[in-house]
Amino acid sequence: MVRGRPRDAGVEARVIEAAMAEMQARGYDGLSVDRVADRAGVAKTTLYRRWPSKAELVVAMITGLRAAVPFDPSGDPRRDLTDLVTGIATTLSAVPTTLIADLAAAAAREPRVRESVRALWGERHAAVTAVVGQAQADGLVPGHASPAVLVDQLVGPLYYRLLVTGEPIDSAYVRELVHSTLGPDPEKS
């Protein structure tokens, strides 16, 4: 028998949304778990029970952003990689740039955030690298390139455009990025 009240399924979504708003307004250094609880309309004890520190709360935000871009390989590497890059570009375009910058800064400064982010993205990077490796084995991607570097070449430019140049990361750019990194689509040749 479970004691106490059942978990409110909407609490996590409200807290993450409130945390993103707070971080956008004040940055990582100004992020207050107490203000997040107030903004989300939850008891501070509820918030601290799920996320004992702001580092854990930031990791939850990053986890949510990653979850917004599913990666379920279909067996068609070019399509899988194009879908992944498109999903990342769409998510980055929908989230305020300052939030992405602050999340990256938090990962750079806070060891617990950095370790969690690296573990979280390491799992995804390995899955995507395996798809690139299979594409190489199938002759769809140049065999001389490191699969891990090709993944970096597909994803890194999105963050560069978002955080450095401010140029759009629209569907036309995604298509050009995939073409430049993977070469021409043999089915369209």
Phi, psi and omega per residue, in radians:
M1 nan 2.279 -3.136
V2 -1.533 2.278 3.140
R3 -1.672 2.753 3.096
G4 1.438 -3.136 3.141
R5 -1.338 2.575 3.057
P6 -1.192 2.668 3.121
R7 -1.132 2.396 3.062
D8 -1.403 2.026 -3.079
A9 -1.062 -0.466 -3.112
G10 -1.448 -0.184 -3.090
V11 -1.069 -0.851 -3.085
E12 -1.040 -0.789 -3.139
A13 -1.095 -0.744 3.133
R14 -1.136 -0.718 -3.131
V15 -1.158 -0.788 -3.135
I16 -1.106 -0.760 3.106
E17 -1.072 -0.760 3.118
A18 -1.140 -0.697 3.134
A19 -1.132 -0.706 3.104
M20 -1.105 -0.733 3.125
A21 -1.124 -0.752 3.122
E22 -1.125 -0.756 -3.124
M23 -1.184 -0.641 3.082
Q24 -1.119 -0.667 -3.105
A25 -1.343 -0.615 -2.977
R26 -2.170 -0.124 -3.086
G27 1.327 3.065 -3.104
Y28 -1.103 -0.803 -3.098
D29 -1.068 -0.588 -3.122
G30 -1.575 -0.048 -3.125
L31 -1.155 2.196 3.127
S32 -2.076 2.140 3.118
V33 -1.080 -0.619 3.117
D34 -1.110 -0.752 3.104
R35 -1.148 -0.637 3.101
V36 -1.078 -0.775 3.127
A37 -1.051 -0.783 3.117
D38 -1.071 -0.830 -3.109
R39 -1.113 -0.638 -3.121
A40 -1.418 -0.224 -3.131
G41 1.265 0.623 3.110
V42 -2.162 2.745 3.087
A43 -1.171 2.515 3.124
K44 -1.042 -0.613 3.128
T45 -1.120 -0.649 3.094
T46 -1.083 -0.803 -3.124
L47 -1.134 -0.841 -3.104
Y48 -1.164 -0.475 3.099
R49 -1.171 -0.648 -3.121
R50 -1.526 -0.646 -3.108
W51 -2.324 1.632 -3.034
P52 -1.120 -0.281 3.136
S53 -2.587 2.957 3.108
K54 -1.188 -0.454 3.082
A55 -1.068 -0.789 3.116
E56 -1.138 -0.628 3.116
L57 -1.142 -0.707 3.105
V58 -1.168 -0.691 3.081
V59 -1.080 -0.683 3.094
A60 -1.099 -0.668 3.088
M61 -1.097 -0.810 -3.121
I62 -1.130 -0.699 3.094
T63 -1.049 -0.711 3.107
G64 -1.119 -0.699 3.105
L65 -1.139 -0.705 3.118
R66 -1.144 -0.723 -3.131
A67 -1.118 -0.429 3.130
A68 -1.222 -0.215 3.135
V69 -2.123 1.477 -3.129
P70 -1.181 2.684 3.067
F71 -2.384 1.831 -3.131
D72 -2.268 1.601 -3.058
P73 -0.935 2.367 -3.089
S74 -1.762 -0.202 -3.036
G75 1.801 -0.183 3.073
D76 -1.881 1.624 -3.010
P77 -0.983 -0.750 -3.116
R78 -1.078 -0.807 3.125
R79 -1.127 -0.752 3.136
D80 -1.034 -0.798 -3.121
L81 -1.224 -0.666 3.089
T82 -1.122 -0.761 3.111
D83 -1.087 -0.709 3.121
L84 -1.092 -0.884 -3.114
V85 -1.102 -0.691 3.098
T86 -1.096 -0.758 3.126
G87 -1.098 -0.752 3.109
I88 -1.123 -0.783 3.140
A89 -1.063 -0.742 -3.141
T90 -1.107 -0.790 3.137
T91 -1.119 -0.780 -3.140
L92 -1.111 -0.610 3.141
S93 -1.256 -0.447 -3.090
A94 -1.522 -0.267 -3.077
V95 -1.848 2.430 3.115
P96 -0.987 2.379 -3.124
T97 -0.988 -0.664 -3.129
T98 -1.087 -0.578 3.123
L99 -1.174 -0.781 3.126
I100 -1.087 -0.741 3.130
A101 -1.087 -0.748 3.135
D102 -1.210 -0.633 3.081
L103 -1.120 -0.742 3.104
A104 -1.122 -0.723 3.123
A105 -1.138 -0.695 3.114
A106 -1.084 -0.726 3.118
A107 -1.144 -0.575 3.132
A108 -1.286 -0.582 -3.044
R109 -1.672 -0.568 -2.993
E110 -1.819 1.936 -3.078
P111 -0.965 -0.699 -3.121
R112 -1.163 -0.665 3.098
V113 -1.183 -0.804 -3.125
R114 -1.008 -0.834 -3.114
E115 -1.109 -0.731 -3.137
S116 -1.173 -0.732 3.141
V117 -1.142 -0.759 3.131
R118 -1.095 -0.719 3.107
A119 -1.146 -0.760 -3.130
L120 -1.084 -0.868 -3.119
W121 -1.355 -0.439 3.108
G122 -1.073 -0.721 3.103
E123 -1.089 -0.795 3.133
R124 -1.152 -0.765 -3.121
H125 -1.043 -0.709 3.127
A126 -1.113 -0.724 3.136
A127 -1.131 -0.755 -3.126
V128 -1.210 -0.692 3.107
T129 -1.064 -0.650 3.096
A130 -1.108 -0.674 3.102
V131 -1.133 -0.740 3.106
V132 -1.114 -0.731 3.103
G133 -1.041 -0.716 3.101
Q134 -1.161 -0.686 3.101
A135 -1.085 -0.637 3.070
Q136 -1.151 -0.775 3.137
A137 -1.069 -0.566 3.128
D138 -1.466 -0.032 3.135
G139 1.367 0.268 -3.123
L140 -1.556 -0.310 -3.101
V141 -2.277 2.455 3.136
P142 -0.895 2.297 -3.072
G143 -1.305 -0.289 -3.084
H144 -1.362 -0.286 -3.050
A145 -1.567 2.585 3.059
S146 -1.274 2.255 3.107
P147 -0.991 -0.693 -3.139
A148 -1.121 -0.680 3.119
V149 -1.201 -0.670 3.088
L150 -1.075 -0.685 3.082
V151 -1.090 -0.780 3.094
D152 -1.042 -0.686 -3.138
Q153 -1.198 -0.452 3.103
L154 -1.398 -0.666 -3.012
V155 -1.678 -0.699 -3.075
G156 -0.938 -0.751 -3.128
P157 -1.065 -0.466 3.107
L158 -1.113 -0.806 3.135
Y159 -1.199 -0.627 3.097
Y160 -1.056 -0.838 3.123
R161 -1.115 -0.754 -3.109
L162 -1.122 -0.842 -2.975
L163 -1.649 -0.395 -3.051
V164 -1.943 -1.025 -3.021
T165 -1.545 -0.461 -3.097
G166 1.308 0.100 3.112
E167 -1.230 2.723 -3.088
P168 -1.163 2.622 3.044
I169 -2.074 1.064 -3.085
D170 -1.532 -3.107 -3.077
S171 -1.099 -0.597 3.113
A172 -1.120 -0.725 3.117
Y173 -1.152 -0.727 3.128
V174 -1.041 -0.801 3.117
R175 -1.039 -0.781 3.141
E176 -1.147 -0.670 3.119
L177 -1.105 -0.820 3.120
V178 -1.102 -0.783 3.133
H179 -1.065 -0.781 -3.116
S180 -1.158 -0.595 -3.086
T181 -1.491 -0.750 -3.050
L182 -1.701 -0.219 -3.080
G183 1.571 3.103 -3.097
P184 -1.141 2.606 3.103
D185 -1.272 2.021 -3.087
P186 -1.077 -0.428 3.136
E187 -1.332 -0.286 3.138
K188 -1.847 0.095 -3.135
S189 -1.470 nan nan
